[in-house]
């Protein structure tokens, strides 16, 4: 790579889900707070939880979140290659925000990775030319010996960028010292030299009891422990991917069937589809005090929900088959007709609520057609072209002319089987300062049942709109005989405060002076610093 004035720092981990993405976001906000123009970078991300840029491109959700932490607009240079699993051993390869091909793992590794190197290097070079600091995030573990020779996301990337590496380990899962020492043992001498220190993440308890282990680790490896980061409850920042749902689902099982539910709360259940995507659509519901939130994937976990949510999916038709085979499809229909329950479908969930789903070109699955749940008057046909766009508009569903925004990611095209009044009118949003859409630019989205209890939309992030979400929840509360809540959660404001809270937390427990030293950056005051 050519010479660049920007500084770089790379966060790698001893395993997946050790907290790399969140720590990267924290460092991004710390550097921004210290006066540096900062950007995140992850060369290759595997995730079904994606983010749409303002130019209609698709990147990993984590890099979108990290860009938000940097207070900048996300671009595809921050995540030039996104892998979206579709089936076992097959993933859709998204390059600079647009679908490239569906490839099996071996074909991707042997045929595409050599081409990917140039894409990755060019994207990073552009970021390094535009920002003071670029924070790189690795993937999984750098010690995967079977993958190292064609690695584009861990140690080879660190070498291309000539970046110092901080190695993160999760003490909450146990075996923290073995995971660090074992990782270093597998690295080459040159790779070990790039590791400048360790971060022990998600610590609970008295750190003084950990100190003998820290001393042993530093003596054994000759490298410093730069920080022990205590576990931060109620983080308030969305997770990287669905691996984090396992712990959430454990908690929801403990509280299912109304155990721990307040009489003033609504019981909200999300069906965890096997190929669930964009689960962050439901993050605001988990923050609402009048919501008892849980994930379910079987009839045994159904309980007595007030609301059931059907999420997005990377393979709509296969997940609809799963609903039918598990009995959840029939239960949803009876929940709507007999129990008069409330149901919401987002993206794939919206498609499933319709009358039919057709895939004549076999773009998504091997099924040419499948009957939907028949709860909304729509039919969907899958096409080869994916729609990815940020949108803004209005809704009259539960209150008059509520302004909404969000984003679309889908390959299906949905039509109404008879004339209806669409619940949403939307238009593309091309920048953060886009003008309000005019009536002539708006187009319809979504469908709703006659009684308003069942509705669906293509808009991911629809429940992040505070006024709309509260109007919907209050409608349900009124039907249950509960008083409406007038001052609800302001989710977007809370999320911005959460970035500052996270940054302050990490700064308090990480030796930032040494971090700046290893980046060859003078530790700045709040007024800003000087690159050496």
NUKOL-744995 format. One record per residue (C-alpha): residue in one letter; x, y, z. Coordinates in steps of 0.2 Angstrom, whole numbers, plus 2048, in hexadecimal, padded with zeros to 3 digits. Each point is the difference from the previous one (the first is absolute). Layout:
! NUKOL-744995
aXYZ ...
//
This chain:
! NUKOL-744995
x800800800 x8068127FD x80680B80D x7F280980A x80080C80E x7F27F8809 x8027F6810 x7F97EE801 x7FC7F580E x7F97EE7FE x7F57F780C x8017ED7FF x7F87F380B x8047EE807 x7EF7FB7F9 x7EF8067F9 x7F580A80B x80D80680D x7FB8127FD x80B8067F2 x7F280A7F8 x7FB80980F x811804806 x8048067EE x7F180C802 x806805811 x8118057F9 x7F88097F1 x7F680B80C x80F80280C x80B8067F1 x7F280B7FA x7FE808811 x813803800 x7FF80A7F0 x8057F47F3 x7F67FD7F0 x7FD7ED801 x7F97F27F6 x7FD7ED802 x8067F37F4 x7FC7ED7FF x8067F87F0 x7F47F1800 x7F17FE80B x7F47F1801 x7F0806807 x7ED7FF7FC x7FE810809 x80480E7F4 x7FF8137FE x7FB80A7F1 x80B80F7FB x7F88107FA x8057FB7EE x7F67F0801 x80F7F4804 x8007F280C x80E7FD80E x8017F7810 x7F680880E x80F80180B x80980C7F5 x7F080B7FE x800801813 x812804801 x7FE80D7F3 x7F280780B x80C80080F x80C80A7F5 x7F280C7FC x8037FE7ED x7F67F97F2 x8047ED7FC x8077FB7EF x8037EF7F9 x813804802 x7FD7FC812 x7FB7EE7FC x8047FC7EE x7FB7EE801 x7F17F9809 x7FB7EE800 x7EE7FC803 x7FD7ED804 x7F27F97F6 x8017ED802 x80D7F4808 x8118047F8 x7F880D7F4 x800813802 x7FC80F7F6 x80F80A7FD x7FD813800 x80E80B7F9 x800812804 x7EE7FF805 x7F97F67F1 x7FD7EE7FD x80E7F87F7 x7FC7ED800 x7FA7F180B x8107F6803 x8037F0809 x80E80280E x80D7F77F6 x7FD80A7F0 x80081080A x8117FB808 x8097FA7F1 x7F980B7F2 x7FA810807 x80C80480F x80F8047F5 x7F580D7F7 x7FA807810 x811805806 x80180F7F4 x7EE805805 x805800812 x8108097FE x7F880E7F5 x7F280380C x80B80180F x80C80C7F6 x7F180C7FC x7FB800813 x812803805 x80180F7F4 x7F0808807 x8027FD813 x80C80380E x7FE7EF808 x7F87F07F9 x7FB7F280C x8017EF7F8 x7F67F1807 x8057EE7FD x7F47F27FE x7FF7F080B x8127FB805 x8108037F7 x8067EF806 x7F57F67F3 x80E7F67F9 x7F67F97F1 x7FB8127FB x81080A802 x8087FE7EF x7F280A7F8 x7FB80B80E x7FA8117FC x7F8805811 x80D7FD80E x8137FF800 x8038027ED x7F580F800 x80A80780F x8107FD7F6 x7F98097F1 x7FC80F80B x80F7FE80B x7F480280F x8037FC812 x7F47F3807 x7F77FF810 x7FA7EE804 x7EF7FF809 x7FA7F180B x7F07FD808 x8027FB813 x7ED7FE802 x8017EF7F5 x80F7F980A x8117FB7FC x8068117FC x8137FD803 x8007F07F6 x7F78097F2 x80D80E7FF x8107F5802 x7F97F47F4 x7FC80D7F3 x812807802 x8077EF7FE x7F87FC7F0 x8058117F8 x8118027F7 x80E80A808 x7FC80F7F5 x7EE7FF804 x8037FF813 x80B8107FE x7F18097FA x7F67FC80F x80480F80C x7F57FB80E x7F07F8807 x7EF806805 x7F67F480C x7EE8047FD x7EF7FD809 x8087FE811 x7F57FE80F x806800812 x81080780A x80E8047F4 x80D7FE80E x7FC7ED800 x8048007EE x811809802 x80B7F0803 x7F97F97EF x8048117F7 x812800807 x8027EE7FB x7FA8047EE x80B80F7FE x80F7F6806 x7FC7F27F5 x7FD80A7F0 x80A80F803 x7F180B7FB x7F680B80A x7EE7FF806 x7FA8117FA x7EF7FF808 x7F37F580A x7EF8067FA x7F27FC80C x7F07F97F9 x7F480F7FC x7EE7FC803 x7F28077F5 x80D8057F3 x7F38097F5 x8097FD7F0 x7FB7F27F3 x8097F07FF x80B7FB7F1 x7F67F07FC x7F57F2805 x80D7F780B x7FB80C80D x7EE7FA7FF x8057F0809 x802809811 x7F180A7FD x7F67F17FC x8067F8810 x7F980E80A x7F08007F6 x7FD7EE804 x803803813 x7F280D7FF x7F47F87F4 x7EE7FC803 x7FE810809 x80D7FD80E x807811805 x7F38097F6 x7F880F807 x7ED8027FF x8028107F8 x80C7F97F2 x7FC7FA7EF x8077EE7FC x8098027EF x8077F07F8 x80C8007F1 x8017F07F6 x8127FB7FE x8017FA7EF x80E7F47FB x80680D7F3 x7FB80F80A x8088117FA x800812806 x7FB7FB812 x805812805 x7EF8057FA x7F97FB811 x80D80980B x7F580E805 x7F37F4806 x80C7F980C x803811808 x7EE804802 x7FB7FF813 x7EE7FA7FB x8067F17F6 x8047EE805 x80B7FB7F2 x8057EE7FB x8067F57F1 x7F77F07FC x8037F27F4 x7F37F3804 x7EE7FE805 x8067FB812 x806811802 x7F18097F9 x7F8805811 x7F380E800 x80780E7F5 x7F78107FD x80B8037F0 x80A7F47F5 x80D8077F4 x8067F77F0 x8118067FC x80B8017F0 x8087F17F9 x80E7FC7F4 x7F57F27F8 x7EE804802 x7F87F17F8 x80B7F480A x7FC809810 x7ED7FF7FB x8027EE7FE x8087FF811 x7F180A807 x7F47F37F9 x8097F1805 x802806812 x7EE804802 x804812802 x7F78057F0 x7F07F9805 x801808811 x8038117F9 x7F07FE7F5 x7F67FB80F x80880E80B x7FA80D7F3 x7EF7F97FD x7FA7F8810 x80B80880D x7FF8117F7 x812802804 x80C80D7F8 x80D7FB7F3 x80D80A7F7 x80B7FA7F2 x8108097FA x8077FD7EF x8007ED7FE x7F37FF80E x7F580C7F6 x8027F47F1 x7FB7F180A x7F0809806 x7FA8007EE x7F67F47F6 x80E7F97F5 x8128017FD x8077FB7EF x8127FD7FB x7FF7FB7ED x8138037FD x8057F7810 x809810806 x7FE7FC812 x7FB7EE802 x7FC7F07F7 x7ED803802 x7F78087F1 x7F180580B x7FA7FF812 x7F0805809 x80280E80C x7F7802810 x7F28097F8 x7FE80E80D x80480E7F4 x7F98037EE x8117FF7F7 x80A7F57F5 x8138007FE x80B7FB7F1 x8137FE802 x80B8097F3 x8138007FE x802812804 x801805812 x7F9810806 x80B80980C x7FB812805 x7FD80C80F x7EF807800 x7F680D809 x7ED804800 x7F080080A x7F47F4808 x7EE802805 x7FE7EF807 x7FE804813 x8018137FF x7FF80E7F3 x80F8037F5 x80E7FA80B x8118027F8 x80A7F07FE x8117FA7F9 x8097F07FE x8077F57F2 x7FC7F27F4 x80A7F17FC x7F67F37F6 x7FF7F67EF x7ED7FD800 x7F480C7F7 x7EF800809 x7EF8057F9 x7EF802807 x7F37F37FB x7F280D802 x7FF812803 x805806812 x80680F809 x8137FE803 x806804811 x80F8097FA x80580C7F3 x8138017FD x80E8077F5 x8137FD7FE x80A80A80D x8118047F7 x80980980E x7FF805812 x7F98117FB x7F47FB7F3 x7F080A7FE x7EF7FA806 x7F97F57F3 x7F28087F5 x7F07F87FC x8057FD7EE x8107F7806 x7F77F480C x7FC7EE7FC x7F67F380B x8077F480B x7F97F280B x7EF7F9803 x7F47FF80F x7F17F6805 x7EF808801 x800800813 x812807800 x8077F280B x80B7F87F2 x80C80A7F6 x80F7FE7F6 x80E80B7F8 x8107FF7F7 x80780E80B x80E7FA80B x80280B80F x7ED805800 x8007FD813 x80E80B802 x7F480F7FD x7FB805811 x7F08087FD x7FA7F37F5 x8057F280B x7F880880F x7EF8037F6 x8007EE7FC x8047F9811 x7F380C808 x7F37FA7F4 x8037EE806 x800806812 x7EF8087FE x7F97F07F9 x8067F780F x7F880D80C x811807805 x803813800 x80B8077F2 x812806804 x8028127FB x812802802 x8087F17F8 x8127FC7FC x80B80B7F5 x80A7F27F9 x80B80A7F4 x80580D80E x8047F180C x80A7F87F3 x80B80F7FD x803801813 x8047EE801 x80F8037F4 x80780D80C x7FC7F580F x8097F17F8 x80F80B7FB x802807812 x7FF7EF807 x80D7F97F5 x80B80F802 x8007FE813 x8067EE7FF x80C8017F1 x8128087FF x7FC80C7F3 x811808801 x8097F07FB x7F37FD7F3 x8058117F8 x8127FC802 x7FE7EF7F6 x7F780A7F2 x80E80D800 x7F480D804 x80380E80E x7F47FD80D x7F480F7FE x7F780C80B x7EE8037FD x80580E7F4 x8087F47F5 x8117F87FD x80E7FF7F3 x8057F17F5 x8127FC801 
//
